[in-house]
């Protein structure tokens, strides 16, 4: 494969696997994280909320009350379209729906108030359309298949913030697949609630740095409470990503390039139940980036349009 095409293919593959608008650590299931001490491990795993507005009317603290021994399952669907090119040559690739079936539980109540529950990917499916470039088809099929071998457990506090994650990771998983696993972990997490009591119209944020395989971005997720009846509530969600100029990494063949600009924005809704681990989520996301090769002779542009849906079963 020509070096230029190999560079472009790598970037497109990373976008297909990592561009669904989320993700955190590139390795979501690990027994230890070098450089992260026990004192700040919890914030590293799940982030922390920041209340922007407490909302109006009666305000209550939102806390999960998941029954001990509870078992659940959900389906997740990811669809992504990528338009990328170097110079005047551009290519459009649309990923077919990638479907996951995941089981969760049983839930175990810990003395410290956290919930620990097991998770296992039961099935992952990918139906590639005719005309998919052979290199891309092979890479996607191989890497997506690895998702069906993931299992482990999570610890979540009563505000829905993930405090610890442990589990298995298939050997030989490429970095861009690890990024996709990070995005799956984000979908597994419960909706994070603020410490303070809130009412209708309340808004809060979670900020973190996201590794997108070739570059890091700063991500801000904002939640707005639009309805609350009993234990069930509805949220409006916005995701904003930005990145400073930086060298790109994990490029094929030792290629060198620099990110000039990146911006991403997503929006969606979620329906949660304080007695359930899994919310109903629908999210769309768009991103655009511009990069330049090290010698300044070629420019790369890429736009993505993606959607993620999580449905409890």
C-alpha positions as a Python dict, from the first residue, in 0.01 Angstrom:
ca = {
    (1, 'X'): (0, 0, 0),
    (2, 'X'): (130, 346, -87),
    (3, 'X'): (250, 535, 226),
    (4, 'X'): (-1, 812, 163),
    (5, 'X'): (-291, 565, 142),
    (6, 'X'): (-161, 376, 445),
    (7, 'X'): (-155, 699, 646),
    (8, 'X'): (-507, 788, 535),
    (9, 'X'): (-637, 436, 604),
    (10, 'X'): (-494, 442, 955),
    (11, 'X'): (-668, 770, 1032),
    (12, 'X'): (-1000, 649, 888),
    (13, 'X'): (-981, 321, 1078),
    (14, 'X'): (-917, 507, 1398),
    (15, 'X'): (-1215, 733, 1331),
    (16, 'X'): (-1445, 438, 1259),
    (17, 'X'): (-1344, 271, 1583),
    (18, 'X'): (-1297, 574, 1808),
    (19, 'X'): (-1515, 852, 1672),
    (20, 'X'): (-1840, 776, 1850),
    (21, 'X'): (-1810, 1078, 2073),
    (22, 'X'): (-1674, 933, 2394),
    (23, 'X'): (-1403, 736, 2560),
    (24, 'X'): (-1149, 785, 2831),
    (25, 'X'): (-848, 574, 2915),
    (26, 'X'): (-728, 382, 2605),
    (27, 'X'): (-729, 66, 2821),
    (28, 'X'): (-1059, 44, 3010),
    (29, 'X'): (-996, -293, 3175),
    (30, 'X'): (-663, -298, 3352),
    (31, 'X'): (-544, -423, 3688),
    (32, 'X'): (-319, -123, 3748),
    (33, 'X'): (-264, 217, 3593),
    (34, 'X'): (101, 336, 3602),
    (35, 'X'): (137, 687, 3735),
    (36, 'X'): (-205, 693, 3904),
    (37, 'X'): (-190, 671, 4282),
    (38, 'X'): (-460, 522, 4503),
    (39, 'X'): (-559, 868, 4624),
    (40, 'X'): (-662, 997, 4282),
    (41, 'X'): (-757, 670, 4114),
    (42, 'X'): (-1131, 729, 4165),
    (43, 'X'): (-1132, 1067, 3991),
    (44, 'X'): (-924, 924, 3708),
    (45, 'X'): (-1173, 643, 3648),
    (46, 'X'): (-1507, 821, 3649),
    (47, 'X'): (-1447, 1193, 3661),
    (48, 'X'): (-1630, 1426, 3895),
    (49, 'X'): (-1937, 1642, 3842),
    (50, 'X'): (-1954, 2021, 3866),
    (51, 'X'): (-2296, 2176, 3928),
    (52, 'X'): (-2378, 2470, 3699),
    (53, 'X'): (-2738, 2537, 3808),
    (54, 'X'): (-2949, 2364, 4079),
    (55, 'X'): (-3274, 2398, 3882),
    (56, 'X'): (-3615, 2519, 3995),
    (57, 'X'): (-3886, 2394, 4228),
    (58, 'X'): (-3838, 2112, 4476),
    (59, 'X'): (-3479, 1988, 4480),
    (60, 'X'): (-3373, 1638, 4579),
    (61, 'X'): (-3040, 1451, 4577),
    (62, 'X'): (-3033, 1201, 4289),
    (63, 'X'): (-2905, 867, 4419),
    (64, 'X'): (-2918, 519, 4270),
    (65, 'X'): (-3097, 247, 4467),
    (66, 'X'): (-3015, -69, 4273),
    (67, 'X'): (-3146, -393, 4426),
    (68, 'X'): (-2884, -637, 4550),
    (69, 'X'): (-2852, -930, 4308),
    (70, 'X'): (-3005, -736, 4016),
    (71, 'X'): (-2921, -859, 3664),
    (72, 'X'): (-2971, -661, 3345),
    (73, 'X'): (-2873, -660, 2979),
    (74, 'X'): (-2865, -402, 2703),
    (75, 'X'): (-2804, -357, 2333),
    (76, 'X'): (-2574, -90, 2191),
    (77, 'X'): (-2559, 21, 1828),
    (78, 'X'): (-2288, 240, 1675),
    (79, 'X'): (-2304, 388, 1324),
    (80, 'X'): (-2032, 611, 1177),
    (81, 'X'): (-1964, 791, 851),
    (82, 'X'): (-1619, 932, 771),
    (83, 'X'): (-1512, 1169, 495),
    (84, 'X'): (-1133, 1195, 480),
    (85, 'X'): (-873, 1300, 227),
    (86, 'X'): (-522, 1415, 159),
    (87, 'X'): (-494, 1716, -65),
    (88, 'X'): (-765, 1710, -331),
    (89, 'X'): (-841, 1338, -293),
    (90, 'X'): (-1125, 1252, -53),
    (91, 'X'): (-1291, 923, 40),
    (92, 'X'): (-1619, 858, 218),
    (93, 'X'): (-1662, 545, 431),
    (94, 'X'): (-1981, 464, 620),
    (95, 'X'): (-1964, 192, 879),
    (96, 'X'): (-2266, -38, 893),
    (97, 'X'): (-2430, -66, 1236),
    (98, 'X'): (-2206, -234, 1491),
    (99, 'X'): (-2432, -416, 1738),
    (100, 'X'): (-2337, -524, 2088),
    (101, 'X'): (-2527, -738, 2338),
    (102, 'X'): (-2402, -694, 2694),
    (103, 'X'): (-2505, -860, 3020),
    (104, 'X'): (-2457, -692, 3357),
    (105, 'X'): (-2484, -826, 3712),
    (106, 'X'): (-2542, -965, 3958),
    (107, 'X'): (-2515, -646, 4164),
    (108, 'X'): (-2331, -673, 4495),
    (109, 'X'): (-2377, -406, 4762),
    (110, 'X'): (-2048, -307, 4925),
    (111, 'X'): (-2017, -183, 5286),
    (112, 'X'): (-1887, 152, 5159),
    (113, 'X'): (-2209, 210, 4963),
    (114, 'X'): (-2071, 126, 4620),
    (115, 'X'): (-2234, -116, 4378),
    (116, 'X'): (-2012, -379, 4217),
    (117, 'X'): (-2141, -570, 3918),
    (118, 'X'): (-2004, -800, 3653),
    (119, 'X'): (-2016, -721, 3282),
    (120, 'X'): (-1975, -942, 2976),
    (121, 'X'): (-2009, -875, 2604),
    (122, 'X'): (-2228, -1161, 2485),
    (123, 'X'): (-2230, -1085, 2114),
    (124, 'X'): (-2096, -832, 1864),
    (125, 'X'): (-2208, -813, 1504),
    (126, 'X'): (-2090, -624, 1196),
    (127, 'X'): (-2250, -658, 850),
    (128, 'X'): (-2015, -499, 598),
    (129, 'X'): (-2178, -380, 275),
    (130, 'X'): (-2056, -472, -71),
    (131, 'X'): (-1781, -248, -198),
    (132, 'X'): (-1605, -202, 135),
    (133, 'X'): (-1228, -167, 69),
    (134, 'X'): (-1064, -505, 148),
    (135, 'X'): (-806, -353, 383),
    (136, 'X'): (-1072, -172, 582),
    (137, 'X'): (-1305, -475, 585),
    (138, 'X'): (-1031, -701, 719),
    (139, 'X'): (-922, -453, 986),
    (140, 'X'): (-1275, -381, 1105),
    (141, 'X'): (-1388, -744, 1112),
    (142, 'X'): (-1080, -858, 1301),
    (143, 'X'): (-1084, -581, 1557),
    (144, 'X'): (-1461, -576, 1613),
    (145, 'X'): (-1456, -952, 1678),
    (146, 'X'): (-1225, -892, 1974),
    (147, 'X'): (-1503, -705, 2153),
    (148, 'X'): (-1688, -1032, 2211),
    (149, 'X'): (-1410, -1148, 2444),
    (150, 'X'): (-1444, -868, 2699),
    (151, 'X'): (-1564, -929, 3055),
    (152, 'X'): (-1495, -783, 3396),
    (153, 'X'): (-1657, -582, 3674),
    (154, 'X'): (-1722, -221, 3767),
    (155, 'X'): (-1770, -39, 4095),
    (156, 'X'): (-2011, 256, 4088),
    (157, 'X'): (-2113, 479, 4378),
    (158, 'X'): (-2471, 583, 4449),
    (159, 'X'): (-2424, 897, 4234),
    (160, 'X'): (-2342, 684, 3929),
    (161, 'X'): (-1972, 771, 3920),
    (162, 'X'): (-1748, 480, 3825),
    (163, 'X'): (-1487, 436, 4099),
    (164, 'X'): (-1306, 123, 3983),
    (165, 'X'): (-1291, -108, 3681),
    (166, 'X'): (-1124, -448, 3651),
    (167, 'X'): (-1139, -720, 3393),
    (168, 'X'): (-990, -901, 3098),
    (169, 'X'): (-842, -756, 2785),
    (170, 'X'): (-773, -969, 2477),
    (171, 'X'): (-404, -997, 2392),
    (172, 'X'): (-272, -824, 2084),
    (173, 'X'): (-547, -560, 2073),
    (174, 'X'): (-439, -261, 1858),
    (175, 'X'): (-450, 85, 2020),
    (176, 'X'): (-749, 200, 1814),
    (177, 'X'): (-948, -103, 1934),
    (178, 'X'): (-852, -18, 2290),
    (179, 'X'): (-997, 327, 2229),
    (180, 'X'): (-1321, 170, 2111),
    (181, 'X'): (-1327, -35, 2431),
    (182, 'X'): (-1295, 289, 2624),
    (183, 'X'): (-1601, 420, 2444),
    (184, 'X'): (-1791, 102, 2534),
    (185, 'X'): (-1696, 154, 2897),
    (186, 'X'): (-1837, 507, 2878),
    (187, 'X'): (-2167, 365, 2756),
    (188, 'X'): (-2166, 116, 3043),
    (189, 'X'): (-2134, 385, 3305),
    (190, 'X'): (-2444, 505, 3482),
    (191, 'X'): (-2547, 868, 3439),
    (192, 'X'): (-2329, 1068, 3686),
    (193, 'X'): (-2526, 1287, 3926),
    (194, 'X'): (-2405, 1591, 4123),
    (195, 'X'): (-2355, 1586, 4497),
    (196, 'X'): (-2603, 1869, 4548),
    (197, 'X'): (-2986, 1837, 4544),
    (198, 'X'): (-3133, 1937, 4207),
    (199, 'X'): (-3467, 2024, 4049),
    (200, 'X'): (-3607, 2049, 3697),
    (201, 'X'): (-3373, 2250, 3477),
    (202, 'X'): (-3061, 2163, 3677),
    (203, 'X'): (-2736, 2148, 3478),
    (204, 'X'): (-2402, 1987, 3562),
    (205, 'X'): (-2080, 1897, 3379),
    (206, 'X'): (-1808, 1633, 3370),
    (207, 'X'): (-1470, 1730, 3220),
    (208, 'X'): (-1192, 1491, 3117),
    (209, 'X'): (-918, 1431, 2863),
    (210, 'X'): (-999, 1174, 2592),
    (211, 'X'): (-743, 969, 2397),
    (212, 'X'): (-860, 929, 2034),
    (213, 'X'): (-568, 701, 1939),
    (214, 'X'): (-388, 962, 1728),
    (215, 'X'): (-438, 1268, 1950),
    (216, 'X'): (-581, 1385, 2282),
    (217, 'X'): (-885, 1610, 2314),
    (218, 'X'): (-1045, 1798, 2601),
    (219, 'X'): (-1405, 1684, 2650),
    (220, 'X'): (-1690, 1849, 2841),
    (221, 'X'): (-2020, 1662, 2885),
    (222, 'X'): (-2315, 1871, 3007),
    (223, 'X'): (-2633, 1718, 3152),
    (224, 'X'): (-2965, 1900, 3191),
    (225, 'X'): (-3253, 1751, 3391),
    (226, 'X'): (-3571, 1808, 3190),
    (227, 'X'): (-3808, 1573, 3373),
    (228, 'X'): (-3823, 1375, 3697),
    (229, 'X'): (-4114, 1156, 3809),
    (230, 'X'): (-4055, 918, 4096),
    (231, 'X'): (-3736, 724, 4023),
    (232, 'X'): (-3740, 799, 3649),
    (233, 'X'): (-3592, 1106, 3486),
    (234, 'X'): (-3501, 1247, 3147),
    (235, 'X'): (-3181, 1429, 3055),
    (236, 'X'): (-3060, 1643, 2769),
    (237, 'X'): (-2691, 1576, 2695),
    (238, 'X'): (-2433, 1781, 2504),
    (239, 'X'): (-2073, 1681, 2434),
    (240, 'X'): (-1803, 1929, 2332),
    (241, 'X'): (-1450, 1834, 2229),
    (242, 'X'): (-1157, 2062, 2143),
    (243, 'X'): (-786, 2005, 2095),
    (244, 'X'): (-478, 2221, 2082),
    (245, 'X'): (-225, 2181, 1801),
    (246, 'X'): (-11, 1874, 1875),
    (247, 'X'): (191, 1599, 1708),
    (248, 'X'): (-14, 1300, 1595),
    (249, 'X'): (92, 961, 1730),
    (250, 'X'): (37, 593, 1647),
    (251, 'X'): (71, 660, 1274),
    (252, 'X'): (172, 369, 1045),
    (253, 'X'): (529, 316, 935),
    (254, 'X'): (663, 581, 1167),
    (255, 'X'): (488, 856, 973),
    (256, 'X'): (493, 1202, 1129),
    (257, 'X'): (219, 1463, 1115),
    (258, 'X'): (81, 1745, 1325),
    (259, 'X'): (-277, 1819, 1425),
    (260, 'X'): (-362, 2177, 1333),
    (261, 'X'): (-724, 2192, 1450),
    (262, 'X'): (-994, 1967, 1591),
    (263, 'X'): (-1349, 2029, 1710),
    (264, 'X'): (-1632, 1791, 1797),
    (265, 'X'): (-1986, 1834, 1921),
    (266, 'X'): (-2261, 1591, 2011),
    (267, 'X'): (-2608, 1602, 2155),
    (268, 'X'): (-2871, 1355, 2265),
    (269, 'X'): (-3105, 1243, 2538),
    (270, 'X'): (-3111, 982, 2812),
    (271, 'X'): (-3383, 827, 3023),
    (272, 'X'): (-3267, 688, 3356),
    (273, 'X'): (-3423, 496, 3643),
    (274, 'X'): (-3261, 521, 3985),
    (275, 'X'): (-3335, 150, 4042),
    (276, 'X'): (-3156, 38, 3722),
    (277, 'X'): (-2793, 24, 3610),
    (278, 'X'): (-2854, 101, 3243),
    (279, 'X'): (-3005, 420, 3097),
    (280, 'X'): (-3172, 448, 2758),
    (281, 'X'): (-2938, 672, 2557),
    (282, 'X'): (-2941, 820, 2206),
    (283, 'X'): (-2647, 1039, 2101),
    (284, 'X'): (-2527, 1188, 1772),
    (285, 'X'): (-2179, 1333, 1726),
    (286, 'X'): (-1990, 1526, 1459),
    (287, 'X'): (-1621, 1613, 1443),
    (288, 'X'): (-1381, 1786, 1205),
    (289, 'X'): (-1003, 1790, 1202),
    (290, 'X'): (-714, 1926, 994),
    (291, 'X'): (-357, 1794, 1003),
    (292, 'X'): (-35, 1850, 810),
    (293, 'X'): (245, 1603, 736),
    (294, 'X'): (580, 1675, 896),
    (295, 'X'): (737, 1808, 577),
    (296, 'X'): (435, 2031, 513),
    (297, 'X'): (370, 1884, 167),
    (298, 'X'): (32, 1721, 238),
    (299, 'X'): (-278, 1819, 429),
    (300, 'X'): (-529, 1579, 584),
    (301, 'X'): (-891, 1673, 651),
    (302, 'X'): (-1149, 1449, 815),
    (303, 'X'): (-1514, 1486, 913),
    (304, 'X'): (-1715, 1227, 1106),
    (305, 'X'): (-2086, 1184, 1170),
    (306, 'X'): (-2183, 917, 1418),
    (307, 'X'): (-2464, 791, 1639),
    (308, 'X'): (-2471, 573, 1949),
    (309, 'X'): (-2783, 410, 2091),
    (310, 'X'): (-2807, 212, 2416),
    (311, 'X'): (-3130, 19, 2482),
    (312, 'X'): (-3193, -176, 2805),
    (313, 'X'): (-3354, -514, 2738),
}
